[in-house]
Amino acid sequence: MIGIEVEEPKERCDDPNCPFHGHLKVRGIILRGRVVSTAMQKTVVVERERLHYVPKYERYEKRTSRYKAHLPPCIKVEKGDEVIIMECRPLSKTKHFVVVGKK
């Protein structure tokens, strides 16, 4: 158990950076987003959309944020899947999140 209600993967892995089977501790922010890229090894790019109010025009505009997240081998995701990512210690220069489940 990693502290939140997500289903533990049935497949086992020996990745030290897996929050379920390795030694990686997760804490802080929990986000939901859509996978837009799986081109990197053990890494996915997750995108979140939100609406931002523009007072001058009294309208909303879409804004997006992209996060690079570590993908343990025991979790299988494809481009377009909705995933839950959780904050962890810095794993590289730009990776500070890890995928903990699919939605």
N, C-alpha and C positions, 0 to 999 in steps of 0.2 A: 504494500500500500504506500502511496506517495503523498497522501494528505488530501486528495480530492477524489470525488466520485467519478472515476473513469474505469472502464473495463480493462483488466490486465490482459496483455496479449497471450494467446495460447501457445504460440511458438516461442522457444527459448533462444537467446543470443548470448554471445560472450563479449559484447561491446562494453568497455569500461565506462562509456558515456551514456549508457542506457539508464533512465531513471528507475526501471523495473528490475533489471538483472545486473546492473553495474553499480558503480559507486557515486553516480552523479546525484547531488541533492538539488531539488527544485524549490523555489521560493518566489514570493512576489507576484508579479502580474500574470494573470491568466487571460489569454486572448483566443478568439475564434476568427478564422479566416479561410480563404480559398487558396489552394496550391496553384501557383501560376508557372512554376518551373521545377523540374526534377533533374536538370542536366548535370549538376555537381554530384560528386560522390558523397553519400551519407549526409546530404544537405538538400533542403527544399526552400523555395522562396514563397512566403505566405503573404497574401495581399488582403488588406481590410479597407472597406469603403465606409465613409461616414458623410453625413450632411453637415455643411457649415453655413450658418446664416450670414448673409451680406446685407447689413442694415441700409446702405445707400439705395439698393435696388429692391429691398424687402423681399428677397428671394433666397432660396437655398442653392448651394453648389455642391457637387460631389467632390470629395477629396479622398485620396488613397494613401495608405501607408504600406510599405513593404518591409518584411522582416525575414532575415535568413535564420533558419532553424535547423538544428541537428535532427537527422532522421535515423533512429536506431533500426538495425536490420529486422527486428521482430515485428515492426509496424509496417504494413504494406499500404502505400498511398500512390495515387496517380494524379496527373494534372487535372484540375477541376474539382477535386475532392474537398469537402469541408473538414478542417482539422482543428483540434484544440492544441495550442502551444502554451508553454509555461516558461517563465524566466528562470535562468540558472546562472552559474558563474560564467565569465567569458570563456568560450571554447576556442575562439580565434579573434582576429581583429574585428570582424563584423558579426560573429555568431554569439548571441547571448540568450537564445531560446532553444527549447527542445520540444519535439512533437510528443504529446502524451496520449493522443487518441484521435479517432475519426468521429465525426458527428453525423 
